[in-house]
């Protein structure tokens, strides 16, 4: 079970938050070791999917990475490695270095979409012409409400560049939230634990599963929630299109409000810097983001996202939460979704053109057969 930290009394997201612990600084010798491993891997002539701890050798850093891995699974639930300057490397080398470091935290990578993307660029590219309201929240400059990447064990982020203003990231302990729910809001805890939350998994016709958002399982408190996946896709709802997906009840909406307020109360500010590699236990911690403003002339806020699983230390996933998890990691947790052949892709840069999300505004990957686009349907019926 992950530890908790001292929280602020206020639940106002605009107030200060505790200073970031668990920052591991990579010294000059460590940077040199990573660069040596990078060059050795490139000489093998392999693609990104082949990067692992056997061919990205870090003999000195390995012990620190293994301790960090234990901290992610059994400690505070996250670590930050700091010391690599992304401006010193090509986009491809940045990806390889990130994959190499990440392979010591999780030996299995999750698939992030139906196209086989193993990396997602979290940014708002200047080249994208699709309106922000038709994109995933991570591809806009808006703030992100408290959520988890549903079905993911470890959320890994490589900070390439920061916004000119805002864009701060926060995490909140599932354990701390649960303790306060049980002490002060037992009815809300019961609502969150019931397996009747409609989680949308496809677009047209919209389909859903029923699942809990909160689970006490095998000694761990696990929260799996993404407001963008609960109920109808926002565009579908706005256009008044019919659907079999039930709307959230008033009790469920109230429960989400309490969950968000408690996450804000127990939040910790991650004071990240360019080059940081952040590893978060996605079951043990929720995360949120402030809105931001990019520089007109300088680099835009840019993070690269990986989904990871550690085959030895991973938390057991309850059956009621396995549908999104299996979509990302496969029924055996080995990174291969059953019955689906995917060419795994590692895009080193954001795509020049943006394809609107087909199913929901959420973050999780559901690799299904249907290909219709709920946004296109909504616009057709406008």
N, C-alpha and C positions, 0 to 999 in steps of 0.2 A: 504494500500500500504506500502510495506516495506521501511524503511529508507535506505539511502546510507551513506557510510563513506568516509573520505578523502582518495584519491587514490594517488599512486605514478605517477610521470610524465613518467617514463620509461615503455616500454612494454616488456622489456627483463626479462624473467622468472628467470634469474640468479641474478637479482638485489634484494636489500632488499625490504621488504614489511612492511606495518604498523603493529604495535603490536596487538596481539589478544585482542579484548575487550570481554565483556560478558562471562567471566570465573567466575563461581559461586563455591566458595570453601565450601566443606562440612566439618564442624568441627567434633570434637570427639563425641559430642552428636548426631550429624546427622548420623555419621557412626554407632553408637550404635543403633539408631532408625531403620536404614536399616537392620542391622543384626537381630534385634528383629523381624521385619516384615518377614525376610527370614525364620527364624526358625518357626514362627507361620504358614507361608504358607506350609512349608514342613510337618508339623504335620497334615495338612488336607488330605494328601495323593493324591493330584491332580497332573495332568501333566502340562506342561508349557503353554498349550493353555488356561488354566483356570486362569492364573495370571491376576488380574485386581486391580484397586485401592480400591475396596471394601474388597478384601482379602489380600491385601498388604498395610496395613494401615501405613501411615506416617503423623501422626497428626501435628507434628512440621514442617516438610519439605514441607507439602502440599501447604502452602501459597507461598513459594518460587518457587515451581514447577509450580503453576498456573500462577505466574508472568512470569516465563520463557516461558510458553506456549504462552502467549500473545506476548512476544517478538519475538518468532518464526513466528507468524502470522502477527503481525502488527509493529514490530520494525526492528532491523537490519536483522532479518531472521534466526538467529542461536543463540544457547547458548551451553556452555560447563560446565558440572558438574565435579568437580575435588575433590578427597579426598579418594576414595576407592582404596585400593591396590589389584589388581587382584591376586597377588601371595599369598594372605592370604585366598583364597577361592578355593574350588574345581571347575572344569569346569562347573559342573551342577549348583552350587551355584552362579557362575558368571552369568550364563544365567538367572536364576530366578531373581537375583538382577537387571539385565539390563531390563528384562521384567517388573518388578515391577515399576522401575523408569519411564520407557517409557510409562507405562499406564496412567501416569498423563499428558503426552504431547500429546499422541494420543490414543484414546480408540479403534481404529480398526487397525488391522495389515493386510498388503498386502501379497498375495501369491507371491513367488519369482520364482517358476518354475512349470512345469507340474507334478512334483513328490510331490508337496505340501509342499516344504521347506518354512518355515517361517523365517529361519535364513540362512545367507550365511557367510561363513568364508572367509574373504579377506586376503589371504596369499599365499605363495609359498611353499607348503609342501615338505619336503625332500623325502617323500614316493612316490610322483607322478612321473611317468615315461613318461607320455604323453608330447611330445615336447611343449615348451612354445608357439610356433606359432599356435598351435591348441587349445589353452585355451582362456578363457576370459582374457582380460587385467588385471582384478583385481586379477587373479591367477598367475601372473607373477611378475617379479621384474622390468619390464619396466615402464616408465612414462605413465601417462594417460592424453590424451588431454582434453581440456575443454569440459564438457558434463554435462548432468543431467541424472538421472535414469528415463527414460521416463515413464510418467504416475503415478509418485509417488508424494504424497503430502509432506511427511516429511521423509527425510533420516536420520536414527539414526545409529550411529556407537559407538561401545564400543572398546576402544583401549586396547588390551591385552598385546601387546609387540611392541617395536619399532625396526626398522632396525639399523644395526650398523652404516651405513652411508646412508643419503638421505631418500626418502620416505615421504617428507613433503607434506602436503595437503594445498590447496589454495581454496578460494571461491571468486566469483565475482558477483556483484549485477546486476540483470537483469534490474533494473530501471536505474542504472548508464550507462549501455551499451546502453539502448534504448535512453536515453537523448542525448548521443553523436552521436548515429546513426542519429537521427532526425536533429541534428544540423549540422553534417558534412558529413553524408553518407545517405541522404534520399533515394537514389536509392537502396542501399543495404538493408535498412529497408524494402522497398517494396518487394524485392526478398525474404527476410526471412519470410515475412508475408503472402506470397502467398501459397495457398493450393495445391501445385504441387510438394512437396518434397517426393520422393519415400522412404517409410520406410518399410523395409522388416519385415514380420511377420511370415514367415514359410520357411522351407527348401527345400523340394523336392516334387513337383516342386516349385521353389521359388515363393512366392506370396507377395504382398505388398499393402499398403494403400498410399493414397496421403494426406498429412497433412502440415500445416504451422509449422515453428519452433518458430515463435514469434507471440504473440497475446496480444493486449490491451483488457482486458475483465473485466467488473464489477469493474473498478477503479484500477485494478492490471495489471502490466506488467509481462507476463508469457513467459518464454523461455523453450522449450522442445526439446532437441537436443542430439543425441548420434551418433557421426560419424560412429561408427561400425554398425549402423543399416541403414544408408543411402545408397541406391543402393544395389548392390550385396554383398553377403558375400565375404570377401577378398579371401578366398580359391577358391571359384567358379570363381571369376574374374581372378585370376592368371592362372587357368587351362583352361580358354577360353570356359567354358561350356555355352551353350545357355540359355537364360532366357528372360522372358517378362518384367522383371524389368528394367525400363529405367536407363541409366547412368545419373549422375549429369551433368547439363549443365555447361558451362564455367562460366556463371553468378552465378550459385549456388556455384561452387567451390571458386570463388572470394569472395562471401558473407561469406562462412565459414572461409576463411582466415581473413577477417575483423573482424568477430565475435570473433575469437580466439585472435586476436591482442588487441581488446578492452577489452576482459576479462582479459588478462594479464596486461593491463594498469591499470585496476580498481581492481586488485586482492588484497586479504588480506590473509596473512599467518596465518594458524591455528597452533599455537605452542602447539600441543597436547602432553600429557604425558601418560604413562601407567596408566590405570584405568579410564581415561577420558570417559565420556559419552557425545557424540556430537549429537545435534539435529539441522537439517538444513531444512529450507523451500526450497524444491526442485524445486518449481516454481520460487521463487524469487532469487535464487542463482545458478550459475553454479559452478562446482568444478573440480579440476585437481590435479594431483599427480606427484611429481618428481620420476625419477628412483631411485632405491636403491640397496644396497648391504647388505645381511644378514651376521651375524656372522657365522663363520665356526662351532663353538662349542656352542655358546649361543642360546637363543631363537630367532626364526624368526619373522619378522614383522607379526603381526596378529591383525586384526580388525574383529569384528562381526557386521554384517549389519542387520538392521530391516527396513521395510517399514511401515510407520504409516499414519493414517488419524485421525483428530479430528472432530467428527461429528458436533460439534457446531461452531468451528472457521474456518473450512476448507474453502479455496478459491473455488468458483464455477468453475467447469471445463468446458470450451467451448466444444461444440459438436465436433469440428474439431480435438480436442486433446483427445477424450474419449476412443478410441480403446485400447491403452495400459493401461489407467487408469482402465477401466472396467476389463481387464485381471487380474490386481493385486487386485482390491477392489470389483469387481462385479458391475453390472449395477446400483445397489442401493447404492453403496458405503459402504456396510456393511461387506465386507470381504469375501463374498461368490459368486464366479463366477457363472453365470447362466448356468444351464445345465451340470455342471461339479462337480462330487463328488471327493473330495480330502481328504485324511487322512493327516491332518496338522502335519508337522514334525518339531521338534526343535532339530537338531543335536548339541550336546554339544561340539563336536570336528570335525575338518575337516575329510572328508572321506578318508580312507586309499588309495583308488584308484580313479583316476580322470576320469570322463566321459566328452569327448569333447562336447562343445556346439553344438546343433543340427541345429540351425537356423541362428544365426548371432553372431558376436563378441560383440554385444551390451550388455546392462545391464538389459533392461526391460523384463518383463515376459509376454509372449503371450501364453495362455493356449489353444491350438488348437488340432484338431483331428489327424492331420498327425503326423507320427512318423519317417519318413525317416531322415537320417543324411546327411546334405549337405557336411560335411567333408568326410564322408565315400564315398559318390558319387564322390567327387573330387579325392580321392585317387584311387578309382576303375578305373577312366578314365586317370590316370596319364600315 
